[in-house]
């Protein structure tokens, strides 16, 4: 039988998916964070309405980070709140911890999830969509969530174990190396997709020689993108460059 501790922790973990549910310009993700941690606060401050109100207000302060990485901070905040409720910690420690991590986790998470993992999963899904649209959608969701969900699970669990555990998890997760690997794979898959589409079009319009030529151009493009990513060129700049080139081609 599951105890009450397990129930409120499960509720907090599930609510983190609504972190951006009430995003606003003043506090950004503050309402979503307060909503996520609310089951824990109700558990810790049961029968103490004034302290519960103060705790909720603490978490309505400005908060903003990469949503999937927010679980680490959320878990640690739950742990600190438990100590605060027991009189073992200063309530100000919660705000200090959140402010200290949300910026760095936002940068790490943006680079990994938006700059590497999502482009890689999207390129793989686009390739498999040529076989069947549903296969492409399934591949995109599977590849993204195979990494996304474990990060939320392990990050939250590490945070619940304490601030030091959360920091150890972030150091050992290897997000920098994983980001570079997925950027390279995204470039290769993107080039493969362009090569397949281009070769198919070229074959229909110009025959086998044109198809081979287009495929070689796509292979060279993959090599170029790989070099650019290794030189730390922003994926946004690369996409802007490709957009300009594509626009110029269409205008011809």
DOKOL-765074 format. One record per residue (C-alpha): residue number from 1; x, y, z; chain. Coordinates in pm, 1 decimal, padded with zeros to 6 digits. Layout:
% residues N
{i:NUM&x:X&y:Y&z:Z&ch:A} .
...
***
This chain:
% residues 252
{i:1&x:00000.0&y:00000.0&z:00000.0&ch:A} .
{i:2&x:00137.8&y:00341.8&z:-00090.2&ch:A} .
{i:3&x:00189.0&y:00583.0&z:00196.2&ch:A} .
{i:4&x:00103.7&y:00954.3&z:00198.4&ch:A} .
{i:5&x:00468.7&y:01051.3&z:00133.2&ch:A} .
{i:6&x:00470.5&y:00855.2&z:-00189.5&ch:A} .
{i:7&x:00137.6&y:01007.5&z:-00292.7&ch:A} .
{i:8&x:00241.3&y:01371.5&z:-00253.4&ch:A} .
{i:9&x:00579.3&y:01312.6&z:-00420.0&ch:A} .
{i:10&x:00407.8&y:01148.8&z:-00716.1&ch:A} .
{i:11&x:00166.9&y:01442.8&z:-00740.7&ch:A} .
{i:12&x:00451.6&y:01694.3&z:-00734.1&ch:A} .
{i:13&x:00641.3&y:01504.3&z:-01004.3&ch:A} .
{i:14&x:00336.8&y:01484.7&z:-01231.5&ch:A} .
{i:15&x:00254.5&y:01852.3&z:-01184.1&ch:A} .
{i:16&x:00597.9&y:01958.9&z:-01309.5&ch:A} .
{i:17&x:00469.5&y:01898.2&z:-01664.0&ch:A} .
{i:18&x:00246.3&y:02203.6&z:-01608.1&ch:A} .
{i:19&x:00537.9&y:02427.9&z:-01510.1&ch:A} .
{i:20&x:00460.6&y:02662.1&z:-01799.9&ch:A} .
{i:21&x:00084.1&y:02629.6&z:-01769.3&ch:A} .
{i:22&x:00042.3&y:02984.7&z:-01639.2&ch:A} .
{i:23&x:00350.1&y:03151.8&z:-01787.8&ch:A} .
{i:24&x:00351.1&y:03527.2&z:-01741.1&ch:A} .
{i:25&x:00589.3&y:03815.2&z:-01812.2&ch:A} .
{i:26&x:00620.6&y:03921.8&z:-01449.6&ch:A} .
{i:27&x:00706.7&y:03593.5&z:-01278.4&ch:A} .
{i:28&x:00741.7&y:03366.5&z:-01584.8&ch:A} .
{i:29&x:00710.1&y:03010.5&z:-01444.8&ch:A} .
{i:30&x:00643.1&y:03113.1&z:-01083.7&ch:A} .
{i:31&x:00273.3&y:03016.0&z:-01079.7&ch:A} .
{i:32&x:00350.5&y:02681.4&z:-01241.5&ch:A} .
{i:33&x:00624.9&y:02613.0&z:-00985.4&ch:A} .
{i:34&x:00396.9&y:02703.8&z:-00693.1&ch:A} .
{i:35&x:00124.6&y:02479.1&z:-00834.4&ch:A} .
{i:36&x:00371.8&y:02192.4&z:-00878.3&ch:A} .
{i:37&x:00504.7&y:02204.7&z:-00523.7&ch:A} .
{i:38&x:00164.4&y:02269.0&z:-00362.8&ch:A} .
{i:39&x:00091.5&y:01901.4&z:-00267.7&ch:A} .
{i:40&x:00419.1&y:01890.8&z:-00074.2&ch:A} .
{i:41&x:00346.4&y:02219.9&z:00100.6&ch:A} .
{i:42&x:00001.5&y:02098.7&z:00204.5&ch:A} .
{i:43&x:00160.6&y:01784.0&z:00342.6&ch:A} .
{i:44&x:00436.6&y:01962.4&z:00535.6&ch:A} .
{i:45&x:00219.1&y:02243.9&z:00672.7&ch:A} .
{i:46&x:-00095.1&y:02044.0&z:00741.9&ch:A} .
{i:47&x:-00291.0&y:02223.0&z:01013.9&ch:A} .
{i:48&x:-00072.1&y:02536.2&z:00991.3&ch:A} .
{i:49&x:-00255.0&y:02762.6&z:00743.1&ch:A} .
{i:50&x:-00046.8&y:03075.0&z:00809.9&ch:A} .
{i:51&x:00281.5&y:02895.1&z:00743.2&ch:A} .
{i:52&x:00129.7&y:02731.1&z:00435.2&ch:A} .
{i:53&x:00037.6&y:03075.0&z:00297.5&ch:A} .
{i:54&x:00391.3&y:03202.1&z:00357.3&ch:A} .
{i:55&x:00537.1&y:02895.6&z:00185.0&ch:A} .
{i:56&x:00314.9&y:02943.8&z:-00120.9&ch:A} .
{i:57&x:00418.4&y:03309.2&z:-00143.0&ch:A} .
{i:58&x:00784.4&y:03203.5&z:-00133.2&ch:A} .
{i:59&x:00731.8&y:03003.1&z:-00449.6&ch:A} .
{i:60&x:00538.3&y:03277.1&z:-00626.4&ch:A} .
{i:61&x:00860.5&y:03474.5&z:-00662.6&ch:A} .
{i:62&x:01025.1&y:03499.7&z:-01004.8&ch:A} .
{i:63&x:01126.3&y:03163.6&z:-01149.4&ch:A} .
{i:64&x:01236.2&y:03063.0&z:-01497.8&ch:A} .
{i:65&x:01439.5&y:02770.7&z:-01630.5&ch:A} .
{i:66&x:01430.5&y:02503.9&z:-01900.3&ch:A} .
{i:67&x:01109.7&y:02305.8&z:-01822.1&ch:A} .
{i:68&x:01260.2&y:01956.8&z:-01832.1&ch:A} .
{i:69&x:01547.2&y:02063.6&z:-01605.5&ch:A} .
{i:70&x:01308.3&y:02223.3&z:-01358.7&ch:A} .
{i:71&x:01250.4&y:01886.0&z:-01192.4&ch:A} .
{i:72&x:01594.2&y:01902.7&z:-01029.9&ch:A} .
{i:73&x:01512.9&y:02236.0&z:-00863.7&ch:A} .
{i:74&x:01160.9&y:02122.8&z:-00779.9&ch:A} .
{i:75&x:01280.9&y:01809.5&z:-00602.8&ch:A} .
{i:76&x:01543.6&y:02000.7&z:-00407.1&ch:A} .
{i:77&x:01288.8&y:02268.9&z:-00314.2&ch:A} .
{i:78&x:01059.2&y:01998.5&z:-00174.4&ch:A} .
{i:79&x:01346.4&y:01863.3&z:00033.9&ch:A} .
{i:80&x:01439.2&y:02208.5&z:00169.5&ch:A} .
{i:81&x:01074.0&y:02288.0&z:00244.7&ch:A} .
{i:82&x:01055.5&y:01967.2&z:00447.3&ch:A} .
{i:83&x:01349.6&y:02085.7&z:00656.2&ch:A} .
{i:84&x:01201.8&y:02435.8&z:00689.6&ch:A} .
{i:85&x:00871.2&y:02290.7&z:00812.4&ch:A} .
{i:86&x:01062.6&y:02088.3&z:01071.6&ch:A} .
{i:87&x:01250.8&y:02399.7&z:01187.2&ch:A} .
{i:88&x:01585.3&y:02270.0&z:01058.3&ch:A} .
{i:89&x:01648.4&y:02527.7&z:00782.3&ch:A} .
{i:90&x:01604.4&y:02896.2&z:00705.5&ch:A} .
{i:91&x:01321.8&y:02965.2&z:00454.9&ch:A} .
{i:92&x:01554.7&y:03203.3&z:00268.3&ch:A} .
{i:93&x:01768.0&y:02903.4&z:00167.0&ch:A} .
{i:94&x:01495.4&y:02799.0&z:-00077.5&ch:A} .
{i:95&x:01505.9&y:03121.9&z:-00277.8&ch:A} .
{i:96&x:01886.2&y:03124.7&z:-00274.8&ch:A} .
{i:97&x:01902.1&y:02770.8&z:-00411.0&ch:A} .
{i:98&x:01642.9&y:02833.3&z:-00682.0&ch:A} .
{i:99&x:01809.1&y:03154.4&z:-00801.8&ch:A} .
{i:100&x:02151.0&y:02990.5&z:-00798.2&ch:A} .
{i:101&x:02048.7&y:02703.1&z:-01025.6&ch:A} .
{i:102&x:01768.7&y:02821.1&z:-01253.2&ch:A} .
{i:103&x:01990.6&y:03028.2&z:-01484.3&ch:A} .
{i:104&x:02260.0&y:02766.6&z:-01536.3&ch:A} .
{i:105&x:02007.3&y:02484.3&z:-01577.3&ch:A} .
{i:106&x:01817.7&y:02698.0&z:-01826.6&ch:A} .
{i:107&x:02130.4&y:02737.1&z:-02039.7&ch:A} .
{i:108&x:02224.5&y:02368.3&z:-02015.7&ch:A} .
{i:109&x:01869.8&y:02253.6&z:-02087.7&ch:A} .
{i:110&x:01817.5&y:02489.8&z:-02382.0&ch:A} .
{i:111&x:02138.8&y:02370.9&z:-02545.6&ch:A} .
{i:112&x:02057.2&y:02004.1&z:-02491.2&ch:A} .
{i:113&x:01681.7&y:01981.8&z:-02546.3&ch:A} .
{i:114&x:01612.1&y:02263.2&z:-02794.0&ch:A} .
{i:115&x:01949.6&y:02285.5&z:-02967.1&ch:A} .
{i:116&x:02036.9&y:01916.4&z:-02998.4&ch:A} .
{i:117&x:01781.0&y:01655.0&z:-02891.1&ch:A} .
{i:118&x:01473.2&y:01802.8&z:-03059.4&ch:A} .
{i:119&x:01648.8&y:01866.1&z:-03397.0&ch:A} .
{i:120&x:01790.3&y:01512.8&z:-03389.6&ch:A} .
{i:121&x:01452.3&y:01353.7&z:-03311.1&ch:A} .
{i:122&x:01279.2&y:01575.0&z:-03570.4&ch:A} .
{i:123&x:01525.3&y:01480.7&z:-03845.0&ch:A} .
{i:124&x:01487.4&y:01110.3&z:-03765.8&ch:A} .
{i:125&x:01110.2&y:01146.5&z:-03765.0&ch:A} .
{i:126&x:01116.8&y:01329.5&z:-04100.5&ch:A} .
{i:127&x:01318.0&y:01047.8&z:-04258.1&ch:A} .
{i:128&x:01086.9&y:00773.9&z:-04127.9&ch:A} .
{i:129&x:00781.8&y:00979.5&z:-04227.8&ch:A} .
{i:130&x:00885.3&y:00907.9&z:-04587.2&ch:A} .
{i:131&x:00795.6&y:00545.4&z:-04513.0&ch:A} .
{i:132&x:00474.4&y:00629.7&z:-04325.2&ch:A} .
{i:133&x:00361.6&y:00953.1&z:-04151.2&ch:A} .
{i:134&x:00264.2&y:00774.6&z:-03829.4&ch:A} .
{i:135&x:00603.6&y:00603.9&z:-03818.3&ch:A} .
{i:136&x:00770.8&y:00944.0&z:-03835.5&ch:A} .
{i:137&x:00554.7&y:01086.1&z:-03555.2&ch:A} .
{i:138&x:00618.7&y:00779.5&z:-03340.9&ch:A} .
{i:139&x:00995.5&y:00800.4&z:-03394.5&ch:A} .
{i:140&x:01001.6&y:01170.2&z:-03304.7&ch:A} .
{i:141&x:00809.3&y:01117.6&z:-02980.2&ch:A} .
{i:142&x:01002.8&y:00804.4&z:-02886.0&ch:A} .
{i:143&x:01349.7&y:00949.1&z:-02944.0&ch:A} .
{i:144&x:01269.3&y:01271.7&z:-02761.4&ch:A} .
{i:145&x:01096.9&y:01114.7&z:-02462.5&ch:A} .
{i:146&x:01354.8&y:00837.0&z:-02420.5&ch:A} .
{i:147&x:01585.2&y:01112.0&z:-02296.6&ch:A} .
{i:148&x:01334.5&y:01369.0&z:-02174.6&ch:A} .
{i:149&x:01141.3&y:01151.6&z:-01927.3&ch:A} .
{i:150&x:01451.0&y:00995.0&z:-01759.6&ch:A} .
{i:151&x:01597.5&y:01341.6&z:-01705.3&ch:A} .
{i:152&x:01278.1&y:01447.4&z:-01529.6&ch:A} .
{i:153&x:01271.7&y:01128.5&z:-01320.5&ch:A} .
{i:154&x:01638.0&y:01118.4&z:-01220.6&ch:A} .
{i:155&x:01664.5&y:01491.9&z:-01175.3&ch:A} .
{i:156&x:01363.8&y:01504.8&z:-00943.7&ch:A} .
{i:157&x:01488.1&y:01203.9&z:-00743.8&ch:A} .
{i:158&x:01833.4&y:01361.0&z:-00711.0&ch:A} .
{i:159&x:01680.5&y:01687.0&z:-00592.7&ch:A} .
{i:160&x:01465.0&y:01505.4&z:-00337.6&ch:A} .
{i:161&x:01782.3&y:01351.3&z:-00195.2&ch:A} .
{i:162&x:01917.9&y:01698.0&z:-00117.5&ch:A} .
{i:163&x:02101.8&y:01991.4&z:-00271.4&ch:A} .
{i:164&x:02437.4&y:01812.3&z:-00282.6&ch:A} .
{i:165&x:02280.3&y:01512.5&z:-00455.6&ch:A} .
{i:166&x:02124.6&y:01743.3&z:-00715.5&ch:A} .
{i:167&x:02461.6&y:01902.0&z:-00791.1&ch:A} .
{i:168&x:02628.3&y:01558.2&z:-00814.6&ch:A} .
{i:169&x:02361.2&y:01444.5&z:-01058.4&ch:A} .
{i:170&x:02416.9&y:01747.0&z:-01281.6&ch:A} .
{i:171&x:02793.4&y:01694.4&z:-01277.9&ch:A} .
{i:172&x:02764.2&y:01325.4&z:-01360.7&ch:A} .
{i:173&x:02488.6&y:01351.4&z:-01623.7&ch:A} .
{i:174&x:02734.3&y:01465.3&z:-01893.2&ch:A} .
{i:175&x:02496.9&y:01707.1&z:-02064.7&ch:A} .
{i:176&x:02778.5&y:01881.8&z:-02252.3&ch:A} .
{i:177&x:02901.3&y:01562.3&z:-02420.6&ch:A} .
{i:178&x:02546.4&y:01443.8&z:-02486.3&ch:A} .
{i:179&x:02462.1&y:01778.7&z:-02644.3&ch:A} .
{i:180&x:02757.2&y:01759.2&z:-02884.4&ch:A} .
{i:181&x:02678.2&y:01397.8&z:-02980.0&ch:A} .
{i:182&x:02317.7&y:01477.2&z:-03061.8&ch:A} .
{i:183&x:02411.6&y:01788.3&z:-03256.0&ch:A} .
{i:184&x:02638.1&y:01577.2&z:-03475.9&ch:A} .
{i:185&x:02368.1&y:01316.5&z:-03523.9&ch:A} .
{i:186&x:02113.6&y:01587.8&z:-03606.0&ch:A} .
{i:187&x:02347.0&y:01722.0&z:-03875.2&ch:A} .
{i:188&x:02397.0&y:01374.9&z:-04024.7&ch:A} .
{i:189&x:02024.7&y:01293.6&z:-04020.5&ch:A} .
{i:190&x:01937.3&y:01635.1&z:-04161.5&ch:A} .
{i:191&x:02183.0&y:01585.6&z:-04443.8&ch:A} .
{i:192&x:02050.4&y:01236.0&z:-04508.4&ch:A} .
{i:193&x:01695.4&y:01369.4&z:-04528.1&ch:A} .
{i:194&x:01800.4&y:01644.2&z:-04768.3&ch:A} .
{i:195&x:01991.4&y:01390.8&z:-04975.2&ch:A} .
{i:196&x:01695.9&y:01152.6&z:-05000.7&ch:A} .
{i:197&x:01447.6&y:01427.2&z:-05090.9&ch:A} .
{i:198&x:01686.2&y:01598.5&z:-05330.3&ch:A} .
{i:199&x:01794.0&y:01276.3&z:-05499.0&ch:A} .
{i:200&x:01436.5&y:01167.0&z:-05545.9&ch:A} .
{i:201&x:01343.6&y:01501.6&z:-05702.9&ch:A} .
{i:202&x:01658.3&y:01510.1&z:-05914.9&ch:A} .
{i:203&x:01599.2&y:01155.7&z:-06040.1&ch:A} .
{i:204&x:01246.1&y:01240.2&z:-06146.1&ch:A} .
{i:205&x:01360.4&y:01552.6&z:-06331.4&ch:A} .
{i:206&x:01714.8&y:01478.5&z:-06448.5&ch:A} .
{i:207&x:01785.8&y:01108.2&z:-06419.4&ch:A} .
{i:208&x:02040.6&y:00905.6&z:-06223.7&ch:A} .
{i:209&x:02338.6&y:01138.1&z:-06278.9&ch:A} .
{i:210&x:02150.0&y:01435.2&z:-06134.0&ch:A} .
{i:211&x:02035.8&y:01225.8&z:-05839.8&ch:A} .
{i:212&x:02393.7&y:01117.0&z:-05764.8&ch:A} .
{i:213&x:02517.7&y:01475.5&z:-05789.1&ch:A} .
{i:214&x:02253.9&y:01601.6&z:-05550.6&ch:A} .
{i:215&x:02333.5&y:01324.6&z:-05303.7&ch:A} .
{i:216&x:02702.0&y:01420.3&z:-05306.4&ch:A} .
{i:217&x:02609.3&y:01783.1&z:-05244.2&ch:A} .
{i:218&x:02399.7&y:01673.2&z:-04947.8&ch:A} .
{i:219&x:02693.3&y:01469.0&z:-04811.8&ch:A} .
{i:220&x:02920.1&y:01772.2&z:-04837.1&ch:A} .
{i:221&x:02654.3&y:01977.5&z:-04660.1&ch:A} .
{i:222&x:02653.5&y:01729.0&z:-04371.6&ch:A} .
{i:223&x:03030.6&y:01762.9&z:-04345.3&ch:A} .
{i:224&x:03000.8&y:02142.0&z:-04346.2&ch:A} .
{i:225&x:02734.9&y:02141.3&z:-04074.1&ch:A} .
{i:226&x:02947.3&y:01906.0&z:-03863.5&ch:A} .
{i:227&x:03244.8&y:02141.4&z:-03889.9&ch:A} .
{i:228&x:03027.4&y:02441.5&z:-03799.9&ch:A} .
{i:229&x:02886.9&y:02267.4&z:-03491.8&ch:A} .
{i:230&x:03237.5&y:02169.9&z:-03379.0&ch:A} .
{i:231&x:03336.5&y:02534.6&z:-03412.5&ch:A} .
{i:232&x:03052.8&y:02616.4&z:-03168.3&ch:A} .
{i:233&x:02842.7&y:02794.7&z:-03430.9&ch:A} .
{i:234&x:02488.6&y:02839.8&z:-03302.5&ch:A} .
{i:235&x:02226.8&y:02605.9&z:-03456.9&ch:A} .
{i:236&x:02002.0&y:02911.4&z:-03496.1&ch:A} .
{i:237&x:02265.7&y:03081.8&z:-03713.0&ch:A} .
{i:238&x:02303.0&y:02767.2&z:-03923.8&ch:A} .
{i:239&x:01924.5&y:02743.3&z:-03970.7&ch:A} .
{i:240&x:01908.5&y:03112.4&z:-04065.4&ch:A} .
{i:241&x:02183.1&y:03057.9&z:-04322.8&ch:A} .
{i:242&x:02000.1&y:02756.6&z:-04470.0&ch:A} .
{i:243&x:01674.8&y:02954.5&z:-04477.3&ch:A} .
{i:244&x:01841.9&y:03233.9&z:-04674.3&ch:A} .
{i:245&x:01999.0&y:02987.1&z:-04919.2&ch:A} .
{i:246&x:01667.3&y:02807.7&z:-04965.8&ch:A} .
{i:247&x:01487.3&y:03137.2&z:-05026.9&ch:A} .
{i:248&x:01741.4&y:03239.9&z:-05289.0&ch:A} .
{i:249&x:01703.7&y:02903.4&z:-05464.2&ch:A} .
{i:250&x:01325.1&y:02936.8&z:-05473.3&ch:A} .
{i:251&x:01351.9&y:03284.7&z:-05621.2&ch:A} .
{i:252&x:01554.8&y:03161.3&z:-05915.5&ch:A} .
***
